[in-house]
């Protein structure tokens, strides 16, 4: 499993695999994660074409602005997942692995209802691409980065089995909440307040933290056009952040910047975090376990939060070294 401090998926943008135009356009974006889609956005008659399109795209060198390239396959229960993996990951011939899959970082698995769904995906990849997916992530050869897995939680059954799902595979890198399918399963009506999803969202965010999974990715915002849509998106992002989510599913490129800004620390947060870290280093040498900064007590939990923010700031593009230099004289009060 990737370290929770080294993975960032503030925005996960779905791009239909059946649209060559959208696939090409995606390579010019600056986004944490692009999930090339074989599931909901692709009609049954276009599945084969979409697989071929995505495989060809992954053969090209990685675009500079994309941190992570993922593929959302079809659900295990659909009977299409094996075909998806065979074509996109090149699992039929391990000898051509390095030609076909070095630019594939992550598999997104929809409709994960139990641990057995993840067992199936893990077994397929492990037996056909052993250099990318050995028995444990730590045993991967240095030149081969393990393929991460992200699981979509879409049903009451999945929600009731979160603990088993989170422990199903060491390659699981996070959970994603699929609100529309969850609403369908429970016969809920989505409202602007999203209160009907409060229990589910809280349970998913808590499970990710309990099992040390790096990513907790929130529901899709279906509004994205105009100022009203952008405001709704920002409010949803901040609401999700308040529940413990650290990323947002996006269905349009215009949503990416808003999501990535909302799930990044702001400048004041980063400055505060760096000041705390610097002062704590000095307090530690003085043998002080608790001290104050700006008139507020600072102890171990506060320092821990500051270190997390400072680490995330680096991933978000902040010049933390410059901020440290600026505040190098910060002392514990």
C-alpha positions in Angstrom: 0.0 0.0 0.0 1.2 3.5 -0.9 2.0 5.7 2.0 -0.9 8.0 2.9 1.5 10.9 2.9 2.8 10.3 -0.7 -0.5 9.9 -2.6 -2.7 12.8 -3.7 -6.0 12.5 -5.6 -7.8 15.8 -5.0 -9.6 15.4 -8.3 -10.4 12.1 -10.1 -11.6 12.9 -13.6 -13.6 10.4 -15.6 -12.9 10.4 -19.3 -15.1 8.2 -21.6 -12.9 5.6 -23.3 -15.2 5.6 -26.3 -14.5 9.2 -27.2 -11.2 9.7 -29.0 -11.6 13.4 -28.9 -12.0 13.5 -25.1 -9.1 11.1 -24.6 -6.8 13.3 -26.6 -8.0 16.4 -24.9 -7.3 14.9 -21.5 -3.6 14.8 -22.2 -3.5 18.5 -22.0 -5.0 18.8 -18.6 -3.3 19.3 -15.3 -5.0 16.9 -12.9 -4.0 14.6 -10.1 -5.8 11.5 -11.5 -7.5 10.7 -14.8 -9.7 7.6 -14.8 -10.2 6.5 -18.4 -13.7 4.9 -18.3 -14.9 1.6 -19.6 -18.0 1.5 -17.4 -21.0 3.9 -17.1 -20.0 6.4 -19.8 -19.5 3.7 -22.5 -22.5 2.0 -24.1 -22.4 -1.9 -24.4 -21.8 -1.7 -28.2 -18.7 0.6 -27.7 -16.9 -1.4 -25.0 -14.5 -3.2 -27.3 -13.6 0.1 -29.1 -13.1 1.9 -25.8 -10.7 -0.8 -24.6 -8.7 -0.5 -27.7 -8.7 3.3 -27.5 -7.4 3.3 -23.9 -4.8 0.7 -24.6 -3.4 2.8 -27.4 -3.4 5.9 -25.3 -1.5 4.2 -22.5 1.1 3.2 -25.1 2.1 6.9 -25.4 4.5 8.6 -23.0 2.8 10.0 -20.0 1.4 13.6 -20.3 3.3 16.1 -18.1 0.2 17.4 -16.3 -1.2 14.1 -15.2 0.0 12.6 -12.0 -1.8 9.3 -12.2 -3.4 7.4 -15.0 -6.2 5.0 -14.0 -8.7 2.9 -15.8 -12.2 2.3 -14.5 -13.1 -1.2 -15.6 -16.6 -2.8 -15.6 -17.8 -4.4 -12.4 -16.8 -8.0 -11.6 -20.5 -9.0 -11.6 -21.0 -7.7 -15.1 -18.8 -10.4 -16.6 -16.8 -7.8 -18.5 -14.0 -7.1 -16.0 -11.7 -9.9 -17.3 -11.9 -8.7 -20.9 -11.2 -5.1 -19.7 -8.0 -6.3 -17.8 -6.9 -8.5 -20.7 -7.0 -5.6 -23.2 -6.0 -2.6 -21.1 -3.4 -4.1 -18.9 -2.0 -6.5 -21.5 -2.5 -9.5 -19.1 -2.6 -12.1 -21.9 1.1 -11.8 -22.4 3.4 -10.9 -19.6 6.4 -10.7 -21.9 5.0 -7.4 -23.4 4.1 -6.0 -20.0 6.7 -3.3 -20.1 5.4 -2.1 -23.5 1.8 -2.2 -22.5 1.4 -1.2 -18.9 4.1 1.1 -17.5 1.8 4.1 -17.9 -1.1 2.4 -16.1 -1.0 3.3 -12.4 -4.3 2.3 -11.0 -7.4 0.2 -11.6 -10.7 1.6 -10.5 -13.3 -1.1 -9.7 -17.0 -0.2 -9.6 -19.8 -1.8 -7.6 -17.5 -3.5 -5.1 -20.0 -5.3 -2.9 -17.7 -7.5 -1.0 -14.1 -8.5 -0.5 -14.5 -11.2 -3.1 -14.7 -8.6 -5.9 -11.2 -7.3 -5.0 -9.9 -10.8 -4.5 -10.9 -11.6 -8.1 -9.1 -8.5 -9.5 -6.1 -9.0 -7.4 -5.7 -12.7 -8.4 -6.1 -11.8 -12.1 -3.4 -9.2 -12.0 -1.1 -11.1 -9.7 -1.1 -14.3 -11.8 -0.7 -12.6 -15.2 1.4 -9.6 -14.3 3.6 -10.8 -11.4 6.3 -8.1 -11.8 3.7 -5.4 -11.3 1.5 -7.2 -8.7 3.5 -9.7 -6.6 2.2 -11.3 -3.4 3.0 -8.1 -1.5 3.8 -4.6 -2.6 7.2 -4.6 -0.9 8.4 -7.5 -3.0 8.0 -5.7 -6.3 11.2 -5.3 -8.3 12.6 -1.7 -8.1 11.8 -1.0 -11.8 8.1 -2.1 -11.4 5.6 0.1 -9.6 2.7 -1.9 -8.2 -0.8 -1.3 -9.7 -3.0 0.4 -7.2 -6.7 -0.4 -6.8 -9.5 2.0 -5.9 -12.9 0.6 -5.0 -16.3 2.2 -5.6 -18.8 1.8 -2.8 -22.3 1.9 -4.3 -24.6 -0.2 -2.2 -25.9 -1.0 1.2 -24.2 -4.4 1.1 -20.9 -2.7 0.4 -21.4 -0.2 3.2 -22.1 -3.0 5.7 -19.0 -4.9 4.7 -16.5 -2.0 4.6 -14.0 -3.5 7.1 -13.6 -6.7 5.0 -13.4 -4.7 1.7 -10.6 -2.5 3.2 -8.6 -5.6 4.3 -9.2 -7.5 1.0 -5.9 -6.6 -0.7 -2.7 -4.8 0.2 -3.0 -3.0 -3.1 -6.2 -1.1 -2.2 -5.4 2.6 -2.2 -8.7 4.1 -1.4 -12.5 4.1 -1.5 -14.8 6.2 -3.7 -18.4 6.9 -2.9 -20.8 6.5 -5.8 -23.9 8.4 -4.6 -26.2 7.9 -7.6 -26.0 4.1 -7.5 -26.2 4.2 -3.7 -29.4 6.3 -3.9 -30.9 3.8 -6.4 -30.1 0.9 -4.1 -31.8 2.5 -1.1 -34.5 4.3 -3.1 -33.3 7.7 -1.9 -33.8 11.0 -3.6 -30.7 13.2 -3.8 -31.2 16.7 -2.3 -29.0 19.8 -2.3 -28.1 19.3 1.3 -26.8 15.7 0.7 -28.0 14.8 4.3 -29.4 11.6 2.9 -25.8 10.5 2.3 -24.4 11.6 5.6 -24.2 8.2 7.3 -22.7 6.5 4.2 -20.1 9.3 3.6 -19.0 9.3 7.2 -18.7 5.5 7.3 -16.6 5.5 4.2 -14.3 8.3 5.4 -13.9 6.6 8.8 -13.2 3.2 7.3 -10.4 4.6 5.1 -8.7 6.3 8.0 -9.1 3.2 10.2 -7.4 1.1 7.6 -4.8 3.7 6.6 -6.0 4.0 3.0 -4.6 7.1 1.3 -7.6 8.2 -0.6 -11.2 8.9 0.4 -12.9 10.3 -2.8 -16.3 11.9 -2.5 -19.4 11.8 -4.7 -19.8 13.4 -8.1 -21.2 16.9 -8.3 -23.8 16.8 -11.1 -23.8 20.6 -11.4 -20.9 22.1 -13.3 -22.2 24.7 -15.7 -22.1 28.4 -14.9 -21.4 30.3 -11.7 -24.2 28.4 -9.9 -22.7 25.0 -10.8 -19.2 26.1 -9.8 -20.5 27.4 -6.5 -22.3 24.2 -5.8 -19.2 22.2 -6.6 -17.1 24.2 -4.2 -19.6 23.9 -1.4 -19.8 20.1 -1.9 -16.0 19.9 -1.9 -15.7 21.8 1.3 -18.5 19.8 2.9 -16.8 16.6 1.9 -13.5 17.8 3.2 -15.2 18.5 6.5 -16.3 14.9 6.7 -12.8 13.5 6.1 -12.7 13.1 2.3 -9.6 14.2 0.5 -10.7 14.2 -3.1 -13.6 14.5 -5.5 -14.9 12.7 -8.5 -15.2 15.0 -11.5 -17.2 14.5 -14.7 -16.0 17.6 -16.6 -12.6 19.2 -16.9 -14.0 22.5 -15.6 -14.5 20.9 -12.2 -10.9 19.9 -11.8 -9.3 23.2 -10.7 -12.1 23.9 -8.2 -11.8 20.5 -6.6 -8.0 20.6 -6.5 -8.0 24.0 -4.9 -10.6 23.0 -2.3 -8.8 19.9 -1.3 -5.4 21.6 -1.0 -4.3 23.5 2.1 -4.5 27.3 1.6 -1.4 29.6 2.1 -2.3 30.5 5.6 -2.6 26.8 6.6 0.7 26.0 5.1 2.5 28.9 6.8 1.0 27.9 10.1 2.0 24.3 9.6 5.6 25.2 8.8 5.8 27.5 11.8 4.6 24.7 14.0 7.0 22.1 12.6 10.0 24.5 13.0 9.1 25.5 16.5 8.5 21.9 17.5 11.9 20.9 16.3 13.3 23.5 18.7 10.9 22.5 21.5 11.9 18.9 21.2 15.6 19.8 21.7 14.5 21.7 24.8 12.6 18.7 26.1 9.2 20.5 25.9 6.3 18.3 25.0 3.7 21.1 25.0 4.2 24.8 24.2 2.3 27.7 22.7 2.1 29.5 19.3 0.2 32.7 18.8 -1.3 32.2 22.3 -2.6 28.7 21.6 -1.4 25.4 23.1 0.5 23.1 20.8 1.0 19.4 21.7 1.6 16.1 19.9 -1.8 15.9 18.0 -1.4 19.5 16.8 2.2 18.9 15.6 1.0 15.7 13.8 -1.6 17.7 11.9 0.9 20.3 11.0 3.3 17.7 9.6 0.5 16.2 7.5 -0.4 19.7 6.1 3.3 20.5 5.3 3.7 17.2 3.5 0.6 17.7 1.5 1.6 21.2 0.6 4.7 19.8 -1.1 2.6 17.5 -3.2 0.2 20.5 -4.0 3.1 22.5 -5.4 3.9 24.9 -2.5 7.5 25.9 -2.0 7.8 24.6 1.5 11.6 25.1 1.6 11.1 28.8 0.9 8.5 29.1 3.7 10.8 27.3 6.1 13.6 29.7 5.3 11.3 32.6 5.9 10.2 31.3 9.3 13.5 29.7 10.4 13.6 31.9 13.5 10.3 30.8 14.7 10.6 29.7 18.4 8.1 27.9 20.7 6.5 30.4 23.0 
